[in-house]
Amino acid sequence: MSILSRRHEILFLYDVSMANPNGDPLDENRPRYDEETGRVFVRDARIKRTIRDTLAEMGYPVCIIEERKPDGTLKTKSEKINDVGGLENVLENYIDIRLFGGTFASQKNIQTWTGPVQFVYGVSLHKVKMLNIKGTSVMPSEPKEEEKKGKKSGTMFDDYRIAYGLIAVYGVANQNAAEHTRMTDEDFEIMLKALWIGHRGGSVLLTGSKIGHMSRLLIDVVHKEGSLDLIGGLHRAVYVVSDKNDEEIRGPEDYKLSLERLAQKILRFKDKVEKIRYIADEELRVEPSIEEAFQGITVEKLEF
């Protein structure tokens, strides 16, 4: 298997319906929200977490993941290192470290690997409708006075979600950094698959607050061998066109995704681009079509 041979730029779009894309634990787990723009955002760590958990579901050894020992306690990073025979074997055994890097401390030194694959924060392409849903839970407890009178005791809670949001994420895979973590072309392909299927049906997103995610579009811009350029900011070059106000949007049927600015942006670098690969959900309507948008560049479909 060869080390990653080319630079890649990734545009990934997924939507979230009646769910919480990335709650802030320091703010009652509310969705992370930009009050000035009315848009939600998602940390890069959330995207990597979904990929890591999906890689584990696919059967690949993952280092940075919750794993419990027979006694129920969490396995430490040091124990993960020992499982593979030491720090010198980490890259060979753990695909997530080859992809995203990591920092490890041993008795002798501290080893840091910079990950060749990095994502920016994901941002919704439109203003979202924030929801605060009130709920109650009833749990067994010590009898209280009201229970003795035939009443149930319960706890009130707030459930914070968004009605709908189409979220755009931009990422880069750097072939030079890949030499240090030994990330291969095969690793990259596996990561793309985990990104796509993880946001469609990965178990990590099947919790009560997370179910409602769906992958909509993945574009992989493959640079020519030796290219050191970055087109950059692909997530800022797509936008939704709708007859509805932003906060009224509830699904792909309410808008079309414009690729016009994205095509203009990429075509300015077409002498550096080898090809464009993509997979799109059939419910997503795009204008122009991907084949029309990127005329003059080889376009291939991905299948996962």
SULFEN-V791590 format. One record per helix or strand. SS is the DSSP state (hx for helix, st for strand). FROM is the first residue (numbers start at 1). LEN is the number of residues. If there is no record, write none. Layout:
# SULFEN-V791590
SS,FROM,LEN  SS,FROM,LEN
This chain:
# SULFEN-V791590
st,3,1  st,8,12  st,23,2  st,30,2  st,33,2  st,39,4  hx,44,14  st,68,1  st,74,1  hx,77,7  hx,87,7  hx,95,6  st,101,5  st,110,5  st,117,3  st,122,3  st,130,8  hx,145,4  st,155,19  hx,175,7  st,184,1  hx,185,17  hx,203,3  st,213,11  hx,234,4  st,239,3  hx,246,3  hx,252,3  st,256,3  hx,260,8  st,273,8  st,286,2  hx,290,4  st,298,4
